[in-house]
Amino acid sequence: MAVIRFLKIWVVGGSALICSTVVCAATAPLAVSNLSPFSLLRALPEQRTAQAPVGLQWELSGMIANHFVVQSAAAEMLYLDGQTDRLALSLRYGFANDWDIELTLPWLHHSGGFTDAGIERWHKVFGLPNGDRDRYPKNHLRYELNGQGQVSRLERSTQGLGDIEVALSRELLGSDSAHLAASIGMKSATGSTQQWLGSGTTDIFALLRFSGRYPDDGPLYWHGQIGTTWAGESPLLGDAQRRTLWFTGLSVEWSLTSAWSALLQYDAHSGISRSHLAPLDQTAGMLSMGLRWRASEKWSVDFGFSEDVVVETAPDINFLLNVRVALDP
């Protein structure tokens, strides 16, 4: 598909391009999701600024994620080898001063990908563990969970619309240096379970977001969130799937100049299943880093990537792309 080829052209090469615009403060977290084939089935909202937008804001965001996990324990087996691409269009509209509504339309693509060789070279150059990658075929697709009363398997490339999300937020507190907002939302069951594009069930989530600046006129911006998801029963996840999940995150942006910033971000969520397999049972953790070039008050460009700091609970590496444009009200 043309949009997937476009995404690959810009991301390959060890860095990713992310564009974003934030009203007023021109600051926002990186657009990061856990694209592990099972975690992406759940409604685990990305971080964003707590400040309500003025008028309409649209965002085109993309990620390329490389997976490699082979584990077995007790009567369970997990095999994840492949690449997941996600391209999502989000529309966010601010109204009545402190309210906003957001709609997210994701497009997913599972395949063998093209990043295995580059990641193996990266591990070799920096002396990082390779997880026996060299013993398995390169650019191969196989996602499989066997156990917990469930056998789920994907061995052919798929692409299509994922689960659509809608959220309603209200800014509860706001000042020149700090903002607090509450949000509720729903993930629908629009994605195909047979193609691993959706969970086949509806999830509901609620969360608090906060944003601030330190000192009041200083170079440090921060954002965070904490929330809960009440998930439906997915046919892909087996009998031991967790139906109540928590998620949290913290993002820091250091303004180096009027145009450039450095970003550091951490995202975490509870394990997807009560499993003997650590990638499904453990708390997931991702660390992201990036540079932001602020072209104007309306848009900016970020370069960044993320890693699974809690090993195998998230993709080995993510490359990120995000375009966000704020339109005049």
VMD Tcl script that draws the C-alpha trace (Angstrom):
set ca {
  {0.00 0.00 0.00}
  {1.27 3.50 -0.86}
  {1.04 4.94 2.67}
  {3.03 2.02 4.09}
  {5.75 2.41 1.41}
  {5.89 6.14 2.17}
  {6.33 5.41 5.88}
  {9.17 2.96 5.21}
  {11.10 5.39 3.00}
  {11.26 8.02 5.73}
  {11.91 5.75 8.68}
  {14.57 3.37 7.40}
  {18.14 4.39 8.14}
  {18.14 4.30 11.93}
  {16.10 7.40 12.64}
  {12.48 8.45 12.31}
  {10.76 11.66 11.44}
  {8.00 12.91 13.71}
  {6.11 16.14 13.11}
  {3.93 17.72 15.72}
  {2.22 20.96 16.53}
  {1.05 22.09 19.93}
  {-1.09 25.15 20.50}
  {0.48 27.94 22.60}
  {3.29 26.18 24.46}
  {4.47 24.26 21.34}
  {5.23 21.24 23.54}
  {3.82 17.71 23.64}
  {4.91 14.14 24.43}
  {6.17 11.81 21.73}
  {3.41 9.76 20.07}
  {4.35 6.28 21.33}
  {2.27 3.08 21.51}
  {3.22 -0.48 22.46}
  {2.85 -2.29 19.14}
  {3.49 -5.75 20.53}
  {0.88 -7.81 18.63}
  {-1.04 -8.53 21.84}
  {-0.65 -5.17 23.62}
  {-1.92 -3.25 20.59}
  {-5.21 -5.14 20.92}
  {-5.97 -3.19 24.10}
  {-6.98 0.45 24.58}
  {-3.79 1.92 26.08}
  {-3.93 5.63 25.12}
  {-0.82 7.49 24.01}
  {0.48 10.38 26.07}
  {-0.55 13.87 24.98}
  {-0.67 17.36 26.42}
  {-3.35 18.08 29.03}
  {-4.06 21.47 27.47}
  {-7.24 21.58 25.38}
  {-6.70 22.71 21.77}
  {-8.33 25.78 20.29}
  {-10.42 24.62 17.34}
  {-9.48 21.64 15.16}
  {-6.17 19.80 15.30}
  {-5.33 16.84 13.06}
  {-2.51 14.38 13.47}
  {-1.02 11.74 11.19}
  {1.17 9.43 13.23}
  {3.15 6.35 12.30}
  {5.29 3.68 13.93}
  {7.38 0.80 12.65}
  {7.99 -1.91 15.26}
  {10.28 -4.96 15.07}
  {9.37 -8.02 17.17}
  {11.40 -11.04 18.22}
  {10.32 -13.18 21.19}
  {10.51 -16.98 21.48}
  {9.54 -18.35 24.90}
  {7.90 -21.38 26.44}
  {6.93 -22.13 30.04}
  {4.66 -24.73 31.64}
  {2.08 -25.51 28.92}
  {2.42 -22.16 27.15}
  {4.39 -21.04 24.11}
  {4.87 -17.55 22.63}
  {6.49 -16.88 19.26}
  {6.63 -13.33 17.91}
  {8.80 -12.71 14.86}
  {7.84 -9.99 12.43}
  {7.17 -6.31 11.90}
  {4.12 -4.20 12.66}
  {3.50 -0.84 10.95}
  {0.85 1.53 12.28}
  {-0.42 4.66 10.56}
  {-3.14 6.57 12.41}
  {-5.16 9.69 11.69}
  {-6.38 11.55 14.79}
  {-8.80 14.46 14.78}
  {-9.02 16.52 17.97}
  {-11.49 19.37 18.37}
  {-11.56 21.84 21.27}
  {-14.85 23.47 22.25}
  {-16.46 25.39 25.13}
  {-13.04 26.65 26.28}
  {-11.89 23.56 28.20}
  {-13.45 20.53 26.45}
  {-12.15 18.50 23.52}
  {-13.16 15.36 21.63}
  {-10.72 13.10 19.78}
  {-11.23 10.44 17.10}
  {-8.41 8.06 16.10}
  {-8.49 5.92 12.94}
  {-5.60 3.40 12.84}
  {-4.31 1.44 9.85}
  {-2.22 -1.65 10.71}
  {0.16 -3.76 8.64}
  {1.72 -7.04 9.86}
  {4.53 -8.52 7.74}
  {7.99 -10.06 7.82}
  {9.32 -6.54 7.38}
  {12.79 -5.37 6.41}
  {14.51 -4.35 9.68}
  {15.98 -7.64 11.01}
  {19.43 -7.34 9.42}
  {19.91 -3.74 10.54}
  {18.91 -4.55 14.12}
  {21.30 -7.52 14.27}
  {24.15 -5.27 13.07}
  {23.19 -2.68 15.70}
  {23.34 -5.33 18.44}
  {26.71 -6.57 17.20}
  {28.33 -3.12 16.96}
  {27.28 -2.10 20.49}
  {27.70 -5.51 22.12}
  {24.00 -5.88 22.90}
  {22.29 -9.26 23.39}
  {20.86 -10.60 20.15}
  {18.33 -13.03 21.64}
  {19.30 -15.88 19.25}
  {18.01 -13.87 16.29}
  {20.73 -15.37 14.06}
  {19.22 -18.84 14.51}
  {15.94 -17.86 12.84}
  {14.99 -16.70 9.31}
  {15.30 -12.98 8.62}
  {12.27 -10.86 7.72}
  {9.95 -13.72 8.62}
  {6.38 -13.39 9.93}
  {5.07 -15.67 12.65}
  {2.93 -14.55 15.57}
  {1.69 -17.39 17.77}
  {0.30 -17.90 21.27}
  {-0.36 -21.50 22.32}
  {-1.78 -22.12 25.79}
  {-4.28 -20.70 28.27}
  {-6.98 -22.59 26.39}
  {-6.12 -20.72 23.21}
  {-4.19 -21.16 19.98}
  {-3.73 -17.89 18.05}
  {-1.51 -17.83 14.97}
  {-0.67 -15.43 12.14}
  {1.79 -16.43 9.39}
  {0.78 -14.29 6.41}
  {0.93 -10.54 5.87}
  {-2.22 -8.60 6.65}
  {-3.25 -4.96 6.62}
  {-6.39 -2.97 7.21}
  {-8.34 -0.75 9.56}
  {-7.69 -1.36 13.26}
  {-9.89 -0.60 16.25}
  {-11.20 2.99 16.16}
  {-10.94 5.05 19.36}
  {-12.94 8.05 20.54}
  {-12.24 10.07 23.70}
  {-13.77 13.05 25.49}
  {-11.56 15.25 27.69}
  {-12.01 18.23 29.96}
  {-9.29 20.50 31.28}
  {-9.94 20.73 35.03}
  {-7.20 23.17 35.99}
  {-5.16 25.53 33.85}
  {-2.58 28.26 34.33}
  {0.44 29.64 32.50}
  {2.64 26.87 33.92}
  {0.39 23.86 34.69}
  {-2.64 22.00 33.33}
  {-4.70 19.05 34.58}
  {-7.28 17.20 32.46}
  {-9.56 14.17 32.80}
  {-10.49 11.92 29.89}
  {-12.82 9.01 29.17}
  {-12.92 7.00 25.99}
  {-13.80 3.85 24.11}
  {-12.00 1.55 21.69}
  {-14.39 -0.11 19.25}
  {-14.19 -3.56 17.65}
  {-13.73 -2.42 14.04}
  {-10.50 -4.36 13.35}
  {-10.52 -7.94 12.07}
  {-9.52 -10.53 14.68}
  {-8.69 -13.09 11.97}
  {-6.07 -10.69 10.59}
  {-4.87 -9.58 14.06}
  {-6.00 -6.02 13.35}
  {-8.35 -5.76 16.34}
  {-9.36 -7.39 19.60}
  {-12.92 -8.22 18.59}
  {-14.26 -6.45 21.66}
  {-14.94 -3.00 23.12}
  {-12.63 -1.44 25.73}
  {-13.42 1.53 27.98}
  {-10.71 3.74 29.54}
  {-10.44 6.68 31.93}
  {-7.37 8.73 32.83}
  {-5.86 11.90 34.20}
  {-3.28 13.93 32.27}
  {-1.04 16.69 33.55}
  {1.32 19.13 31.84}
  {3.63 21.77 33.26}
  {6.68 23.97 32.90}
  {9.59 24.39 35.31}
  {10.34 27.01 36.35}
  {7.35 29.07 35.23}
  {9.35 30.67 32.40}
  {12.07 28.02 32.25}
  {13.26 25.56 29.58}
  {11.81 22.36 31.09}
  {8.37 21.06 30.05}
  {6.83 17.89 31.44}
  {3.75 15.78 30.78}
  {2.30 12.71 32.44}
  {-0.72 10.48 32.60}
  {-2.21 7.68 34.68}
  {-5.31 5.65 33.88}
  {-7.28 2.41 33.83}
  {-8.72 0.33 31.00}
  {-11.69 -2.00 31.38}
  {-11.29 -4.46 28.52}
  {-13.68 -6.87 26.88}
  {-12.83 -10.53 26.37}
  {-10.72 -10.93 23.22}
  {-10.77 -14.26 21.36}
  {-7.04 -13.83 20.61}
  {-5.78 -13.68 24.20}
  {-6.95 -16.87 25.92}
  {-8.57 -17.64 29.26}
  {-6.04 -15.83 31.47}
  {-6.28 -12.40 29.81}
  {-6.46 -9.45 32.19}
  {-9.66 -7.47 31.86}
  {-8.63 -4.54 34.08}
  {-5.36 -2.84 33.11}
  {-3.48 0.21 34.32}
  {-1.21 2.45 32.26}
  {1.02 5.42 33.00}
  {3.68 7.60 31.42}
  {5.98 10.57 31.94}
  {7.57 12.80 29.30}
  {10.17 15.57 29.68}
  {11.15 18.14 27.05}
  {14.22 20.35 27.49}
  {14.18 23.47 25.32}
  {17.75 23.89 24.04}
  {17.05 26.93 21.85}
  {13.97 28.67 20.51}
  {13.81 26.05 17.74}
  {15.32 22.86 19.21}
  {14.35 20.60 22.12}
  {15.46 17.22 23.49}
  {12.84 14.73 24.71}
  {12.93 11.75 27.06}
  {9.83 9.66 27.74}
  {8.77 6.54 29.63}
  {5.56 4.57 29.06}
  {4.35 1.56 31.05}
  {1.28 -0.62 31.47}
  {0.26 -3.77 33.31}
  {0.81 -7.20 31.81}
  {-1.78 -8.33 29.27}
  {-2.34 -11.83 30.73}
  {-1.82 -13.85 33.91}
  {0.74 -16.07 32.27}
  {3.88 -18.11 32.92}
  {5.37 -16.18 29.99}
  {7.12 -12.99 31.14}
  {6.38 -10.94 27.97}
  {2.65 -11.32 28.65}
  {2.63 -11.26 32.46}
  {5.23 -8.61 33.35}
  {4.65 -4.88 33.50}
  {5.61 -3.48 30.09}
  {8.06 -0.58 29.87}
  {9.27 1.53 26.92}
  {11.88 4.30 26.90}
  {11.77 6.84 24.06}
  {14.20 9.58 23.06}
  {13.96 12.29 20.45}
  {14.92 15.72 19.15}
  {12.30 18.29 18.19}
  {12.74 21.07 15.64}
  {10.04 23.69 16.17}
  {9.35 25.22 12.77}
  {6.50 27.48 13.94}
  {3.69 27.66 16.46}
  {1.67 25.47 14.11}
  {3.98 22.54 13.54}
  {7.32 21.01 14.46}
  {9.51 18.04 13.52}
  {10.77 15.35 15.92}
  {13.43 12.68 15.36}
  {13.22 9.70 17.72}
  {12.98 6.03 18.60}
  {11.96 3.81 21.52}
  {13.32 0.62 23.13}
  {11.85 -2.07 25.39}
  {13.57 -1.33 28.71}
  {11.54 -4.16 30.28}
  {12.88 -6.69 27.81}
  {10.40 -8.47 25.50}
  {7.33 -6.71 26.94}
  {7.33 -4.35 23.93}
  {8.90 -4.34 20.44}
  {12.68 -4.61 20.30}
  {12.77 -1.18 18.69}
  {10.21 1.33 17.40}
  {10.71 4.01 14.77}
  {8.21 6.84 15.01}
  {6.58 9.30 12.64}
  {3.97 11.89 13.60}
  {2.47 14.89 11.79}
  {0.21 17.16 13.82}
  {-1.30 20.39 12.49}
  {-3.37 22.89 14.47}
  {-5.84 24.82 12.32}
  {-6.94 28.35 13.13}
  {-10.36 28.40 14.87}
}
mol new
graphics top color blue
foreach p $ca { graphics top sphere $p radius 0.5 }
foreach p [lrange $ca 0 end-1] q [lrange $ca 1 end] { graphics top cylinder $p $q radius 0.2 }
display resetview
